[in-house]
């Protein structure tokens, strides 16, 4: 019996054409640097890193994962004091 799973992927700042539009603004480099600094890994993510999570979720290895939101954000939004 095959089951349907439903999950969400919530990417943070990822090196995409949309991010490139931010880079072209008057303070683009500062904006991108601030985005990177807002992550625990202190960098912008790569599209392949999001794709790897999606590939896992659609694989048999994630057969018991459902109803989840997986952040692929380098730790953005995680409060650390």
N, C-alpha and C positions, 0 to 999 in steps of 0.2 A: 504494500500500500504506500502510495506516495503522498506526502504532506506538503502543503503550501506554507512557506515561511515568509514573513514580512519584516524587514529590517530597514533602518535608515543609515545613511552615511552622511556625516556632518563634517565637511572639510573646513579647515581653517585657511590661512593665506597660502595659496598654491600658485606656483609659477605658471600662469596661464595668460592668454591674450587680455583677459579682463584686468589682471594685475598689472600688466604692461601699460594699460591706460592710466593707472595711478602713477606710474613711474614717469609718464610724459608731462605731468602737471608741473606747475611752477616750483613746488617743493617736493617733487616726486621721489627723489632719493631719500629725503627725510621721512616721507610717509612710509616707504618700503622698510626703511631701517626701524621705524617705530613698530611696524607689524611684526618684523622678525624679533624684536626685543620683547614683544608681548607674549612670545612663546617660551616655554621652558627649554626648548632645544635651541633657541636663539637663532632661528633661521627660517627661511621660506621653504615650504614643502615642494616636492616635485610631483607632477601628474602621475607618475608611475607608483608613487607611494599610496595614492588614493586607489588606483587601479588594482594594486595588490590586495587591498582590503576587500574591494568588490569581488575580486576573483576568489578570495577565501569564502566570502558569504554565499556565492553561488555554487561552491564546491560541496561535495559530500562530507568534507571535514567539518562543515558548519551545519550539519543536519539537525542539531539540537539547539541551534541559535535562532530565536525568533522573538519578535517584539522588542528589539533592541535598537538603540541609536549609538553608533560607533563614531566617536570623534576622531578625525584624522587631522589633527591640528597642531601637532608638536607640543601639546600641553597648553595651548592658548586658553585662557579663562580659568585655569587651575590656580586657586589662591595659595600662595606660598609666603610664609612670613619668616 
